[in-house]
Amino acid sequence: MKRSFISAGYGTGLFLFLLTLSLSQIVNAKTMNKETVTAFVAAINEHSIDKIYSLVTPDHSFTDASGREVRGADKMKPGWEGYFASFPDYKIEVSTLMSEGDTLLMTGFAGGSFHGNKDAAWRLPAAWKAVVKKGKVALWQVYADSKIPGDIVTAAQQPEAVTGGKKVTGIGGVFFKCKDPDALKAWYKEKLGLNTNKYGTTFEWRQADDAHKKGFTQWSAFKETTKYFEPSTKDFMLNYRVEHMEALVAQLKKDGVTVTDNIESYDYGKFVHIMDPEGNKIELWEPVDEEYDKIKGEVTK
């Protein structure tokens, strides 16, 4: 009886020891994987091809934001060299890092400028997936909107050809301040037939060069206390529909026009704000009308 008790105690102790050892190994593996990926990110931000190469497996797989895959560490090197040459200040910023086994997921931002030209700069949300094998990165996959950097490169390579055509193509929005937006929207709805909601109304029309395509102009009333029009002190702001946003902004900066923020991209288009010589804030919008059509809300035709 005494021997059985001792044996049972020994077995329980051994089990707890092995469990603790197993958990410790899992924790250590996760820590090592995170350290490997952190070092890999640092090597990318240093633009150190040698460090990148030292941190990947021989059969390393790299997939860019467009879905193009390169297999093999030796084939990966020329790709990084070419990318760093095109974007000498390319950098990734990791905000969150999660891991499950040997797979790690990261989110954050990526940015750079084409050939170091600040007028051809971009910064956008991105995500990365890494698989770590024995302390080396076996897989690195990028998730981001590759269209924006691509458009910037195209615009930077052919700025005159792009900006020499149409710039503003129409009115995209009319925004103004008032004392009571809800009461005013109700007045416009009752007296002038505008089909309003909490955002105002959207005027739908057909494009002159293709009657099959819709176009939209947003009408919105804002409270007097809104900061949306700043730094302008005026009570209104116009939105202009434009083409080739990156090239246009680059040209405006060269011409000395004040651009108050960076280009922001959404499914329904790109936006940026500028100031005219009399202190009026202007919103520029390169629309994706097919996407805007899905979210436009109330329409006045």
Contacts in CASP RR format, 6 or more apart in sequence:
PFRMAT RR
TARGET T0000
AUTHOR 0000-0000-0000
METHOD contacts of the structure
MODEL  1
MKRSFISAGYGTGLFLFLLTLSLSQIVNAKTMNKETVTAFVAAINEHSID
KIYSLVTPDHSFTDASGREVRGADKMKPGWEGYFASFPDYKIEVSTLMSE
GDTLLMTGFAGGSFHGNKDAAWRLPAAWKAVVKKGKVALWQVYADSKIPG
DIVTAAQQPEAVTGGKKVTGIGGVFFKCKDPDALKAWYKEKLGLNTNKYG
TTFEWRQADDAHKKGFTQWSAFKETTKYFEPSTKDFMLNYRVEHMEALVA
QLKKDGVTVTDNIESYDYGKFVHIMDPEGNKIELWEPVDEEYDKIKGEVT
K
29 101 0 8 1.000
29 102 0 8 1.000
30 99 0 8 1.000
30 101 0 8 1.000
32 132 0 8 1.000
32 135 0 8 1.000
33 99 0 8 1.000
33 101 0 8 1.000
33 102 0 8 1.000
33 104 0 8 1.000
33 132 0 8 1.000
33 135 0 8 1.000
34 97 0 8 1.000
34 99 0 8 1.000
34 104 0 8 1.000
36 55 0 8 1.000
36 132 0 8 1.000
36 135 0 8 1.000
36 136 0 8 1.000
36 137 0 8 1.000
37 97 0 8 1.000
37 104 0 8 1.000
37 106 0 8 1.000
37 130 0 8 1.000
37 132 0 8 1.000
37 137 0 8 1.000
39 51 0 8 1.000
39 55 0 8 1.000
40 52 0 8 1.000
40 55 0 8 1.000
40 56 0 8 1.000
40 130 0 8 1.000
40 137 0 8 1.000
40 140 0 8 1.000
41 92 0 8 1.000
41 94 0 8 1.000
41 106 0 8 1.000
42 51 0 8 1.000
43 51 0 8 1.000
43 52 0 8 1.000
43 55 0 8 1.000
44 52 0 8 1.000
44 80 0 8 1.000
44 90 0 8 1.000
44 92 0 8 1.000
45 91 0 8 1.000
45 92 0 8 1.000
47 84 0 8 1.000
47 88 0 8 1.000
47 90 0 8 1.000
49 77 0 8 1.000
49 80 0 8 1.000
49 81 0 8 1.000
49 84 0 8 1.000
52 76 0 8 1.000
52 77 0 8 1.000
52 80 0 8 1.000
53 73 0 8 1.000
53 76 0 8 1.000
53 77 0 8 1.000
55 136 0 8 1.000
55 137 0 8 1.000
56 73 0 8 1.000
56 76 0 8 1.000
56 136 0 8 1.000
56 137 0 8 1.000
56 138 0 8 1.000
56 140 0 8 1.000
57 73 0 8 1.000
57 133 0 8 1.000
57 134 0 8 1.000
57 136 0 8 1.000
57 137 0 8 1.000
57 138 0 8 1.000
58 72 0 8 1.000
58 73 0 8 1.000
59 71 0 8 1.000
59 72 0 8 1.000
59 73 0 8 1.000
59 138 0 8 1.000
60 71 0 8 1.000
60 72 0 8 1.000
60 73 0 8 1.000
60 76 0 8 1.000
60 136 0 8 1.000
60 137 0 8 1.000
60 138 0 8 1.000
60 139 0 8 1.000
60 140 0 8 1.000
61 69 0 8 1.000
61 70 0 8 1.000
61 71 0 8 1.000
61 72 0 8 1.000
61 138 0 8 1.000
61 139 0 8 1.000
61 140 0 8 1.000
61 141 0 8 1.000
62 69 0 8 1.000
62 70 0 8 1.000
62 71 0 8 1.000
62 76 0 8 1.000
62 139 0 8 1.000
62 140 0 8 1.000
62 141 0 8 1.000
63 69 0 8 1.000
63 70 0 8 1.000
63 139 0 8 1.000
63 140 0 8 1.000
63 141 0 8 1.000
63 142 0 8 1.000
64 142 0 8 1.000
64 146 0 8 1.000
65 126 0 8 1.000
65 142 0 8 1.000
65 143 0 8 1.000
65 144 0 8 1.000
65 145 0 8 1.000
65 146 0 8 1.000
66 146 0 8 1.000
70 76 0 8 1.000
70 79 0 8 1.000
83 90 0 8 1.000
84 90 0 8 1.000
86 114 0 8 1.000
86 115 0 8 1.000
86 153 0 8 1.000
87 111 0 8 1.000
87 112 0 8 1.000
87 113 0 8 1.000
87 114 0 8 1.000
87 115 0 8 1.000
87 116 0 8 1.000
87 149 0 8 1.000
88 113 0 8 1.000
88 115 0 8 1.000
88 116 0 8 1.000
89 112 0 8 1.000
89 113 0 8 1.000
89 116 0 8 1.000
90 110 0 8 1.000
90 111 0 8 1.000
90 112 0 8 1.000
91 110 0 8 1.000
91 111 0 8 1.000
91 112 0 8 1.000
92 108 0 8 1.000
92 109 0 8 1.000
92 110 0 8 1.000
92 111 0 8 1.000
92 126 0 8 1.000
92 128 0 8 1.000
93 108 0 8 1.000
93 109 0 8 1.000
93 110 0 8 1.000
94 106 0 8 1.000
94 107 0 8 1.000
94 108 0 8 1.000
94 128 0 8 1.000
95 106 0 8 1.000
95 107 0 8 1.000
95 108 0 8 1.000
95 109 0 8 1.000
96 106 0 8 1.000
96 107 0 8 1.000
96 108 0 8 1.000
97 104 0 8 1.000
97 105 0 8 1.000
97 106 0 8 1.000
98 104 0 8 1.000
98 105 0 8 1.000
98 106 0 8 1.000
99 105 0 8 1.000
102 131 0 8 1.000
102 132 0 8 1.000
102 133 0 8 1.000
103 129 0 8 1.000
103 130 0 8 1.000
103 131 0 8 1.000
104 129 0 8 1.000
104 130 0 8 1.000
104 131 0 8 1.000
104 132 0 8 1.000
105 127 0 8 1.000
105 128 0 8 1.000
105 129 0 8 1.000
105 130 0 8 1.000
106 127 0 8 1.000
106 128 0 8 1.000
106 129 0 8 1.000
106 130 0 8 1.000
107 125 0 8 1.000
107 126 0 8 1.000
107 127 0 8 1.000
107 128 0 8 1.000
108 125 0 8 1.000
108 126 0 8 1.000
108 127 0 8 1.000
109 123 0 8 1.000
109 124 0 8 1.000
109 125 0 8 1.000
109 126 0 8 1.000
110 123 0 8 1.000
110 124 0 8 1.000
110 126 0 8 1.000
110 142 0 8 1.000
110 144 0 8 1.000
111 121 0 8 1.000
111 122 0 8 1.000
111 123 0 8 1.000
111 124 0 8 1.000
112 121 0 8 1.000
112 122 0 8 1.000
112 123 0 8 1.000
113 120 0 8 1.000
113 121 0 8 1.000
113 122 0 8 1.000
114 120 0 8 1.000
114 121 0 8 1.000
114 149 0 8 1.000
114 152 0 8 1.000
114 153 0 8 1.000
114 156 0 8 1.000
115 156 0 8 1.000
117 156 0 8 1.000
119 156 0 8 1.000
119 249 0 8 1.000
119 250 0 8 1.000
119 253 0 8 1.000
119 254 0 8 1.000
120 152 0 8 1.000
120 153 0 8 1.000
120 155 0 8 1.000
120 156 0 8 1.000
120 246 0 8 1.000
120 250 0 8 1.000
121 152 0 8 1.000
121 262 0 8 1.000
122 148 0 8 1.000
122 149 0 8 1.000
122 152 0 8 1.000
122 263 0 8 1.000
123 262 0 8 1.000
124 144 0 8 1.000
124 145 0 8 1.000
124 148 0 8 1.000
124 265 0 8 1.000
125 144 0 8 1.000
125 145 0 8 1.000
126 142 0 8 1.000
126 143 0 8 1.000
126 144 0 8 1.000
127 142 0 8 1.000
127 143 0 8 1.000
127 144 0 8 1.000
128 140 0 8 1.000
128 141 0 8 1.000
128 142 0 8 1.000
128 143 0 8 1.000
129 139 0 8 1.000
129 140 0 8 1.000
129 141 0 8 1.000
129 143 0 8 1.000
130 137 0 8 1.000
130 139 0 8 1.000
130 140 0 8 1.000
130 141 0 8 1.000
131 137 0 8 1.000
131 138 0 8 1.000
131 139 0 8 1.000
132 138 0 8 1.000
145 265 0 8 1.000
148 246 0 8 1.000
148 263 0 8 1.000
148 265 0 8 1.000
151 244 0 8 1.000
151 245 0 8 1.000
151 246 0 8 1.000
152 246 0 8 1.000
154 162 0 8 1.000
155 162 0 8 1.000
155 244 0 8 1.000
155 246 0 8 1.000
155 247 0 8 1.000
155 250 0 8 1.000
156 246 0 8 1.000
156 247 0 8 1.000
156 250 0 8 1.000
158 247 0 8 1.000
159 247 0 8 1.000
159 250 0 8 1.000
159 251 0 8 1.000
162 244 0 8 1.000
162 247 0 8 1.000
163 244 0 8 1.000
163 247 0 8 1.000
163 248 0 8 1.000
163 250 0 8 1.000
163 251 0 8 1.000
165 243 0 8 1.000
166 243 0 8 1.000
167 242 0 8 1.000
167 243 0 8 1.000
167 248 0 8 1.000
168 240 0 8 1.000
168 241 0 8 1.000
168 242 0 8 1.000
169 241 0 8 1.000
169 242 0 8 1.000
169 243 0 8 1.000
170 240 0 8 1.000
170 241 0 8 1.000
171 217 0 8 1.000
171 238 0 8 1.000
171 239 0 8 1.000
171 240 0 8 1.000
171 241 0 8 1.000
172 216 0 8 1.000
172 217 0 8 1.000
172 218 0 8 1.000
172 238 0 8 1.000
172 239 0 8 1.000
172 240 0 8 1.000
172 241 0 8 1.000
172 285 0 8 1.000
172 287 0 8 1.000
173 217 0 8 1.000
173 218 0 8 1.000
173 219 0 8 1.000
173 220 0 8 1.000
173 238 0 8 1.000
173 239 0 8 1.000
173 283 0 8 1.000
173 285 0 8 1.000
174 217 0 8 1.000
174 218 0 8 1.000
174 219 0 8 1.000
174 220 0 8 1.000
174 236 0 8 1.000
174 238 0 8 1.000
174 239 0 8 1.000
175 218 0 8 1.000
175 220 0 8 1.000
175 221 0 8 1.000
175 222 0 8 1.000
175 228 0 8 1.000
175 229 0 8 1.000
175 236 0 8 1.000
175 237 0 8 1.000
175 238 0 8 1.000
175 239 0 8 1.000
175 283 0 8 1.000
176 220 0 8 1.000
176 221 0 8 1.000
176 222 0 8 1.000
176 235 0 8 1.000
176 236 0 8 1.000
176 237 0 8 1.000
177 221 0 8 1.000
177 222 0 8 1.000
177 223 0 8 1.000
177 224 0 8 1.000
177 226 0 8 1.000
177 229 0 8 1.000
177 235 0 8 1.000
177 236 0 8 1.000
178 184 0 8 1.000
178 221 0 8 1.000
178 222 0 8 1.000
178 223 0 8 1.000
178 224 0 8 1.000
179 224 0 8 1.000
181 221 0 8 1.000
181 222 0 8 1.000
181 223 0 8 1.000
184 221 0 8 1.000
185 194 0 8 1.000
185 196 0 8 1.000
185 200 0 8 1.000
185 221 0 8 1.000
186 196 0 8 1.000
188 194 0 8 1.000
188 196 0 8 1.000
188 201 0 8 1.000
189 195 0 8 1.000
189 196 0 8 1.000
193 300 0 8 1.000
194 200 0 8 1.000
194 201 0 8 1.000
194 219 0 8 1.000
194 300 0 8 1.000
195 201 0 8 1.000
195 298 0 8 1.000
195 299 0 8 1.000
195 300 0 8 1.000
196 298 0 8 1.000
197 297 0 8 1.000
197 298 0 8 1.000
199 218 0 8 1.000
199 220 0 8 1.000
199 297 0 8 1.000
200 218 0 8 1.000
200 219 0 8 1.000
200 220 0 8 1.000
200 221 0 8 1.000
200 298 0 8 1.000
201 218 0 8 1.000
201 219 0 8 1.000
201 298 0 8 1.000
201 299 0 8 1.000
201 300 0 8 1.000
202 216 0 8 1.000
202 217 0 8 1.000
202 218 0 8 1.000
202 219 0 8 1.000
202 296 0 8 1.000
202 297 0 8 1.000
202 298 0 8 1.000
202 299 0 8 1.000
202 300 0 8 1.000
203 216 0 8 1.000
203 217 0 8 1.000
203 218 0 8 1.000
203 219 0 8 1.000
203 299 0 8 1.000
203 300 0 8 1.000
203 301 0 8 1.000
204 214 0 8 1.000
204 215 0 8 1.000
204 216 0 8 1.000
204 296 0 8 1.000
204 299 0 8 1.000
204 300 0 8 1.000
204 301 0 8 1.000
205 214 0 8 1.000
205 215 0 8 1.000
205 216 0 8 1.000
205 217 0 8 1.000
206 212 0 8 1.000
206 213 0 8 1.000
206 214 0 8 1.000
206 215 0 8 1.000
207 213 0 8 1.000
207 214 0 8 1.000
207 215 0 8 1.000
213 289 0 8 1.000
214 289 0 8 1.000
214 293 0 8 1.000
215 287 0 8 1.000
215 289 0 8 1.000
216 287 0 8 1.000
216 289 0 8 1.000
216 292 0 8 1.000
216 293 0 8 1.000
216 296 0 8 1.000
217 239 0 8 1.000
218 239 0 8 1.000
219 300 0 8 1.000
222 228 0 8 1.000
222 229 0 8 1.000
228 237 0 8 1.000
229 235 0 8 1.000
229 236 0 8 1.000
229 237 0 8 1.000
229 281 0 8 1.000
230 281 0 8 1.000
231 260 0 8 1.000
231 275 0 8 1.000
231 281 0 8 1.000
232 275 0 8 1.000
232 279 0 8 1.000
232 280 0 8 1.000
232 281 0 8 1.000
233 279 0 8 1.000
234 279 0 8 1.000
234 280 0 8 1.000
234 281 0 8 1.000
236 280 0 8 1.000
237 280 0 8 1.000
237 281 0 8 1.000
237 282 0 8 1.000
237 283 0 8 1.000
238 280 0 8 1.000
238 282 0 8 1.000
238 283 0 8 1.000
239 282 0 8 1.000
239 283 0 8 1.000
239 284 0 8 1.000
239 285 0 8 1.000
240 282 0 8 1.000
240 283 0 8 1.000
240 284 0 8 1.000
240 285 0 8 1.000
241 285 0 8 1.000
241 286 0 8 1.000
241 287 0 8 1.000
242 248 0 8 1.000
242 284 0 8 1.000
242 285 0 8 1.000
242 286 0 8 1.000
243 286 0 8 1.000
244 286 0 8 1.000
245 263 0 8 1.000
245 270 0 8 1.000
245 272 0 8 1.000
245 284 0 8 1.000
245 286 0 8 1.000
246 263 0 8 1.000
248 284 0 8 1.000
249 259 0 8 1.000
249 263 0 8 1.000
249 272 0 8 1.000
249 284 0 8 1.000
252 259 0 8 1.000
252 274 0 8 1.000
253 259 0 8 1.000
257 274 0 8 1.000
257 275 0 8 1.000
258 274 0 8 1.000
258 275 0 8 1.000
259 272 0 8 1.000
259 273 0 8 1.000
259 274 0 8 1.000
260 273 0 8 1.000
260 274 0 8 1.000
260 275 0 8 1.000
260 281 0 8 1.000
261 272 0 8 1.000
261 273 0 8 1.000
262 272 0 8 1.000
263 270 0 8 1.000
263 271 0 8 1.000
263 272 0 8 1.000
264 270 0 8 1.000
264 271 0 8 1.000
264 272 0 8 1.000
267 288 0 8 1.000
267 291 0 8 1.000
268 287 0 8 1.000
268 288 0 8 1.000
268 291 0 8 1.000
268 292 0 8 1.000
268 294 0 8 1.000
268 295 0 8 1.000
269 285 0 8 1.000
269 286 0 8 1.000
269 287 0 8 1.000
269 288 0 8 1.000
269 291 0 8 1.000
269 292 0 8 1.000
270 285 0 8 1.000
270 286 0 8 1.000
271 283 0 8 1.000
271 284 0 8 1.000
271 285 0 8 1.000
271 286 0 8 1.000
272 283 0 8 1.000
272 284 0 8 1.000
273 281 0 8 1.000
273 282 0 8 1.000
273 283 0 8 1.000
273 284 0 8 1.000
274 281 0 8 1.000
274 282 0 8 1.000
274 284 0 8 1.000
275 281 0 8 1.000
275 282 0 8 1.000
276 282 0 8 1.000
END
